[in-house]
Amino acid sequence: MSDYDRKLFDRIAVDYGAKDRRAANRLARRLRLEQTLKAARIGDAGDLLEVGCGAGFTARYLAGRYRRYLGVDHSAELVAIAMAENGSPTARFSARAAQTLPQDARFDTIVMIGVLHHVDDDAGLLRHLAGLLRPGGWLLANEPQSANPLIQLSRHVRKRVDAAYSVEQRYYTAGELAGLWRQTGLADVKVVPQGLFSTPFAEVLLPDLAPVGWAASLACAFDRGLEATIPRLLKPLSWNLIAAGRKAG
């Protein structure tokens, strides 16, 4: 992550953390996480590493589904919120780059939600993370894709009008993500779509009002159904792609 993005997330940390406290945002953000794990059919995540943990709400959402959780993030401000609100005897957080984690650390599941597109050396990060997996462990990421021109237009506009939206980010194709995962030597690589109606509810801080929550609930229900029934048709339309790969052995 660039110094620009680190300073940006430090500056917006309070509002960023608020997304998981508001009902509409929370529904969509939790769905995005659950669908990411579902891509690898992960129930028990074992020892879980989250790269780019933000305010750490993954530790709360998945409570009871991991043995040990470690969340790392470049933003010290976000990690401070995570420690205060979501720390527990089994969940801890650290303000550091994932590349500084020692190679003798071992995890059963590594997950990133909207992180890789902020990283300069994405291939290098993935190689490092793959080295931290136990045999049979999964590396998962949920990343914005570039296939839908209307979505790309909305992102372009948002970069111009939203001071809390990073201008230093990239968007992937399904082929690019699959290629990155295969370069790490991971097996069972798959790339599936995620989020058509629900993603805006996950990204933009919304009023904590009942009608907004109802709309988010409906959007999440539609996306669950679409992702389960017509993933091939959804792939060129969705906001995001989930990339998953398993370490052999």
N, C-alpha and C positions, 0 to 999 in steps of 0.2 A: 504494500500500500504506500502511496506517495505521502510526502509530508503534508501536502494540501489536503488530502482526504482525512488523514489523522486529525489535523486541526479542525476540519469541518465536523467530524463526528464528536470531537470533544465539545465543540460549540453547541451542537444540537442535541447533546446527550439527554437532557431532561425531556424534550419533546419526543425524541426517539423512543425513550423508555415508556413514555405515556401511551404509545400505540398499543402496547400489550395490556394496558389497564382499562382501555375503553372497549366496550362489548363488541362493536362492529369490527374494529381492527383485530381484536383478539380472536374472533371466530375465523377470520381469513388467514391470519398468521399461523394459527394452530393447524388449520387445514393444510397449509403449504408444508409445514413440518411433517405432519402425519403422512401426506401423500409421498413425500420424499422417502421416508422410511419404508413405506408400503411398496415402493418400486423394487426393493430388495427383499420384500416379505420379512422384514425385521420385526419381531415381537419383543424379545429381550435383547437390548442393545449391549449387554455386558459392560465392559469398560468402555465408556463413550467419551470421545473427544469432539468438541465443537470448536471449529475455527471461525473466528468472527462472531463470537457469542453475543455481542451487543449487551443488552441489559440482562441477559441470562435467563430469560423466561423459558427456554427449552428445558432447563433443569426442573422447572416446576411442571411444565406440560407433560413431561415424560417420567415424572416421579413414580417409582415402583417398576419402571421398565429398564433400569440400568443398575449395575452393581456399584459403579463409580463414575462420576461425571467430572470432566475438566473442561472449562470454557476459557479460551484465550482470545484476546482482542487487542488491537493496537491502541484503542482509545482508553486511556486511564480513567477518564470520566465515566464512560459506560461501564467499565469493570467495577468502579466504586459503587455504582447503582446495583449492579448484579450481585455483588457481595452483600450489600445491605438488604436486598429484597429477596434474593433467591439462593443465597448460600445455605448450606446444611452440612451435617456430618459426612454426607456422601457426595456433595456437590461443592466444588471449589473453582475459583477463577483466578486468572493471572493476566496482567497487562504486559503482553509480550508478543513478538512475532512467532508464528507457528514454526518457522524455520529454525528457531533457537531451541526447540524441544530436543532433548538428547535422543540419540538413535536407540538407546536401550529402553526408552519408554515404549510400552506396548498397549494397543487398544484393539477391541473387537469391532468397533464401529467408529468411523470418522465422518462427520457431517459438516457441510458448509451451506448456509442459506444466503444467497446473494453476496458472495465474497469474492469468488474467483475473478469476476469482471473488474474488480478494483486492483488486481495484482499485476505488477509489471512482468514478472517471470512466472507465469502460470504453470508452465511445464516443470520448472524447477521446484515449485511448491508441491505439485502433485507427486513428483518423485520422492521428495522428502516424506510426505505423508504416507505414501505407499510403504515406505520403509518402516513406518511405525505400526503397521498393521500386523496382527497375529495371523498365521495361516488360517484361511477361511473367513477373515474379516472383510468388511465392506467399506469402501470409500464412496461417499455420496455427496452430490452437490445439486443445488437448485439455482439455475442461472437464467438471466434474461436472454431471449433469443431474438433474432433479427428478421424472422421470416414474414411477419405481418406488417405491411407498409403503414397501415393506420396506427398501429401501436408505435411504430418507429417515429411517426410524425408527432404523436402525443409526447413521446420522450424528448424529441427535439424542442418542442415548445416548452416543456417543463424545465429543461436546462436553461432556458432564457428567462423564465418568470419565477422560478422557485429557488430561492437562495439556499435552501436546505437540501437541494438535489445536486449530487456531484456531477461536474462536467467531465471528470476524468474517469470514464468507464467505457467498457466495450460490450458488444453483444455478439453472441455465438450462434453458429449454425449447428444443427444436429451432427453433421459430419465432423465439424471442428471438435466438438466435445468428445465424440466417440474416438477420434484420432488421438486426442490428448490422453484419454483413459487407456487406450491400447498401448501408447508409448511407455506407460509406466509398467507394463507387463501384467496388468490385472486381467483376470478372466471374467467370463460371463458379462461382458460389457453390454449395457443397454442404455438407450436414451429415449425417454418418454415425455410427452407434453404434460404441462401442469398450468392450470389457471387461465380461464377465459373471462369469466364474469367476476370472480372473487378477488383477483389480484389487486385492482385499484383499492379495495377495502383494506388490503394488507399494507399498502404503501403510503397512503395519505392519511394524516391524522384527522379523524372525523369527530363531529359532535357526539357526545354520549347521550343520544336520544333514542327512544324506543323505535320510531320508524326507521332510523338508520340501521339499527340492529336487526330489524325484520328484513330489510333489504339485503343485508350482508348474509343473513341466514339462508335466504332464498338463493342468492348467488352461489354460496358454498354448496347447497344441495344440487343445483344445476351442474356445477363443475364436477362433483363426485360422480354424478351419473354419466356425464360426457366422457370423463377420463376412464371410466370402467367399460363403456360400451363402444365408443368410436375413437379410440386413441389415434389411429392412422389419419382420420379426417381432421382431428383436432390439432395434430402436430404443426401444420403450417399456419395455424390461427392463434395458438396460445401465446400468452405473455412469456412463459418460462419453459425451460426444459430441465428435466431431472436426468443427471448422468450417474450411473452406478457401475461399480466394478468390484470384483471379489479377488482377494489374494489367494493364489493357488496353494494347495497343501492341506 
